[in-house]
Amino acid sequence: MSHGTQTNLAATKYPDLDANATPEVLTAASTVVYGVEADNSDNAVASYVELWDAAAAPSLGTDRPDFAFRLLAGQKRAFQLNGGKGATFATGVCVAAVTGYHGTAGPTNDVKVTVATD
C-alpha cells in the first residue's frame, strides 16, 4: 500500500564538529544536500554556516557560497534546502563557519555542523 511519495531521509550525514573559517571538503563527489543542522551554542555572536558546490576548499571572501545559513548567538537550528527537496551539488560539498555573510573571520568557538545528503 502506498501513502504518497516518500521523502529521501538523507542516507548520509557528514558531521563537521569544528566548523570555522577554514573551509572543509565534506565530499568531493556529486550529491544532493537535503538539510543542515547547526549548533552555535558556544558563541555569543551570530555565525553563518556556508556551503559551496566544490570539490576543493573555496577561498573565503572571494568565492561566494552557494548557500548560507545565519545562526543567532547561542542558537541551534536545522535548515532544509529547497523545502526539503534538496539541492544538487554537482562537484562536492564544502563547509565553513564565519561571523558575517561571505566573510573571512571565524567565530570565537567552532560551530557544530551536520550536512544531510543522499
Stockholm file with secondary structure:
# STOCKHOLM 1.0

chainA/1-118         MSHGTQTNLAATKYPDLDANATPEVLTAASTVVYGVEADNSDNAVASYVELWDAAAAPSLGTDRPDFAFRLLAGQKRAFQLNGGKGATFATGVCVAAVTGYHGTAGPTNDVKVTVATD
#=GR chainA/1-118 SS CCCSCCCCCCSEEEEEEEESSSCEEEESSCEEEEEEEEECTTCSSCEEEEEEECSSCCCTTTSCCSEEEEECTTCEEEEESGGGTCEEESSCEEEEEESSTTCCCCCSSCEEEEEEEC
#=GC SS_cons         CCCSCCCCCCSEEEEEEEESSSCEEEESSCEEEEEEEEECTTCSSCEEEEEEECSSCCCTTTSCCSEEEEECTTCEEEEESGGGTCEEESSCEEEEEESSTTCCCCCSSCEEEEEEEC
//
